[in-house]
């Protein structure tokens, strides 16, 4: 096995693969979809950024199947722009609200 000549602190940071990025975005999209199914009173118990909350409040107004699909995609796009810490905080709050067993059945 070949050893690197560089100390650990000088190792070059490898960016995530395209597959890893896609998995992260898909997980955020799934989280947005699960959140869109919740009631507004549960949203108030979660640390949701203002822009995402405003979009979530529009969810009940969307009626058509295609419109719902596009709206959830939009929510996922907003979540894709959020820092990882905020997304993780929302995910943990969702797990607390629905319980671990139900959260494991979700695709989050």
N, C-alpha and C positions, 0 to 999 in steps of 0.2 A: 504494500500500500504506500503510495507516495504522500509525503507530508508537505504541507504548505510552508513556505518560508516566512509568511506574514504572521504577525501576532494576531490574536483574536480580535482585538479592538480595531485593527486596520483592515479587516476583511471587507471586501467590496459588498455593498448591499445589493442583493439580487431582487429585482422587481418581480411581483407575482406574475405567474403565467397567464395567458389569455383564458385558459380554462378556469383558473382560480378566480379571476376577475368576474367571469361569467357566473360562477357558482355564487359569489358574494352578491351580485346584482339580482340573481334569481331568488336568493334568500330574502333580500330586501323587498322584492316584488311580492313574495309570498306573505311576508309580514304585513305589508300594506293591504293585501287582500283580506287577511284575517282581521286587521284593524277596521276595515271598511264594513265588516259584518257586525261589529260591535255597536252598542248604543252610545249616544253622546255623553251620558253620565259616566260611562266607563272611561271614555277618552279623557275626561277631566281628572281622572285618577292617575293618568300617565304623563310622563314628561315629554309632551309633544310640542315641537317647534310651531310657532304661530302660522307660518305658511302652510305647513302640512295640515294643521288643525282646520284652517279655513277651507282647504280642499276636501277634507273629510266631511265637513259640515254640508258640502254640496252633494254628497253621495246619495242621500235619500231622494233628491230631486231627479236623479238619473233613472229612467224607466226602461229603456230598450236594452235588449241583451248586448248588442254591439256597443251601445253607449256605456253600459256598465263595464264591459271589457276594456274600452278605451280609457275610461275614468280610472280604473284600477292600474292600468299601464301608466297613466299620468302620475298617480300616487307613488308608484314604484320609481318613476323617474325622479320625483322630488326626493324620495328617500335615498336614491343613488347619489345625490349631491350632498347628503348630510355626513358629518364626521362619524367615524366608526363608534366613538364613545356614545354619541346620542342614540344611534341605532341600537346599540347594546343595552342602553338604559331602557329604551322602549320595549325591547324584547323581554328583559327581565321583569318589567312592570306587567306585561301581558301574561307572562308565566305565573306571576303572583295572582293576577285576577282570575285566570281560568283554571289554574292548578297544573301541576306537573304532568299528570297523566294525559289530560286533554291537550296540553302543549306538545307533548311527545307525538300525538297523532297528527298535529298540524305539520305543515312542511316548512316550518320556520327554522 
